[in-house]
Amino acid sequence: MSTAIYKAPEAYNEPVLNYAPGSKERAELESAIKEFKAKEFDIPMRIGNENVRTAKRKTIHPPHDHKTTLGYFYMGDETHVEQAINAALKARPKWQSLRWDQRAAIFLRAADLVSGPYRQKLNAATMLGQSKNVFQSEIDAVCEFADFLRFNVKFMTEIYQEQPISDKGIWNRMEQRPLEGFVYALSPFNFTSIAANLSAAPALMGNVVVWKPAETQIYSANIIMDIFREAGLPDGVINMVFVDGPTGGRVMSKHPDFVGVHFTGSNAVFNKIWKAVGESVHLHNTYPKIVGETGGKDFIMAHQSANVDQLATALARGGFEYQGQKCSAASRAYIPESIWPAVKSKLLTDIESFKMGSPEVFSNFINAVIDEKAFDKISSYIDQAKNNNDAEIIIGGGYDKSIGYFIEPTVILTSNPKYVSMQEEIFGPVLTIYVYKDENYEETLKLVDSTSPYALTGAIFSKDRYAIDMATKALRNAAGNFYINDKPTGAVVGQQPFGGARASGTNDKSGSMLNLLRWVSPRTIKENFNPPTDYRYPFMAD
């Protein structure tokens, strides 16, 4: 066995390709999309070394095109969750005894597969299955996915290298043990990279995982599992099951070997998970780790000194990229009265220039929302604004689901800073703006902090450093990711660790060492080179 102390390859952020007309990557992606649409994928659950199918087959359609069938997947039940848990526990001893560098090699190879031969497969699957335009898919399904894999290895080695001091004659060591059981990962539809990381992060640290992806993300989740398998991940380390939330939660929360949940999704679902775990905690062999990111009601706060063009661009991008279906999307904004006319003019001009349609047409900036449930929820907020004296729709407001789930980018102007769409998470292309008097800047900061229960992301736009400092202090607890003169979306792994508190989750910061620390249990080892041979201490002498 080697006695070397290995140094992992340097982590780096995967470069984003531009997909300009005539570029090599654009031609490769167009070919991949054509190939994917030419066949219907048959997607089984992945449990241990088995591909599991059931009698309950469900169809996958692009959100932007109901008539096209992309493939099928198979719904499981409690028995399949149990089967996945058993497969994970069977794989656990061998996986946890594997050296850290061997685990790292698997995920580093996966990163190169993501950024290499699987790049356009991931993009095609994410664009078709989740209705993302090419840029949104590239930064998510490829770049952020590869970044998570590479930087997690870096963070892992840093965690292992952190050691206690030792006094003379003593050697103190710290080891980071994998958890004693299985981790349950529940992932959302909106980010392919997050879905991958929720299962990969605990696995890298030596844990075994049962992963339940969102039904609306299964098309790209299948590619993720292909990558992990090709990278050499042993059977049973990550098991992918397709069950409804209550079924998976019921089995998970009552299993004695359940040691943690890694979650991104709604606040309501996370609350149910927390309650279920608490009610069953007496059944568990150890206290489970509960790690979750649960959404936000993210803000842009502007000062009268803000650059109008920069502010309007941040509103357009931050509010409407990927149809506002980002946990970090700007969904409420506070604009001073003196600059509102100029901001409004620029913002409406930008939105009027948006093209909406299929992501297969690369010039479309706006695509479809994810499914009918989301469509109905988002459109209900728009209808409410149309019939409320406190609100005025200044652009957008239209929607149509005859072909796909399309909703126009919509801006609501409200005279009531506590209006419903200033407080509740909508998760769609709806931005609500409140215009305040310039002299009420400090008072409005307090309003921003107190209006919503969430605290995920937020931004301040200003050229006045005193105003920036005041906002930074006043909004200290209002956002786990705070941006100065930038939109509140687009956190980069290794650069802006991501997460929020309050109703936005446990703030365990994916894309940083902090998240990986949740998936280990430290053990301190003290070795004494010269143990005492007499129980008596000097103070006891006569």
Salt bridges, closest charged atoms under 4 A:
GLU10 OE2 - LYS7 NZ 3.90
GLU14 OE2 - ARG119 NH1 3.05
GLU14 OE1 - ARG150 NH1 2.94
GLU30 OE2 - ARG26 NE 3.61
ASP42 OD2 - ARG53 NE 2.47
ASP77 OD1 - HIS80 ND1 3.06
GLU78 OE2 - ARG250 NE 2.83
ASP101 OD1 - ARG99 NE 2.67
ASP112 OD1 - ARG150 NH2 2.92
GLU138 OE2 - ARG119 NH2 2.58
ASP140 OD2 - LYS132 NZ 2.77
GLU158 OE2 - LYS154 NZ 2.81
GLU175 OE2 - ARG523 NE 2.44
GLU215 OE1 - LYS58 NZ 2.99
ASP226 OD1 - ARG46 NH2 2.73
GLU230 OE2 - ARG109 NH2 3.93
GLU321 OE1 - LYS326 NZ 3.97
GLU337 OE2 - LYS437 NZ 3.80
ASP350 OD1 - LYS346 NZ 3.63
GLU360 OE1 - LYS37 NZ 3.00
GLU360 OE2 - HIS64 NE2 3.64
GLU372 OE2 - LYS401 NZ 2.84
ASP376 OD1 - LYS401 NZ 3.07
ASP449 OD1 - ARG502 NH2 3.06
ASP469 OD2 - LYS473 NZ 3.03
ASP508 OD2 - ARG518 NH1 2.84
GLU527 OE1 - ARG173 NH1 2.83
ASP534 OD1 - ARG536 NH1 3.00
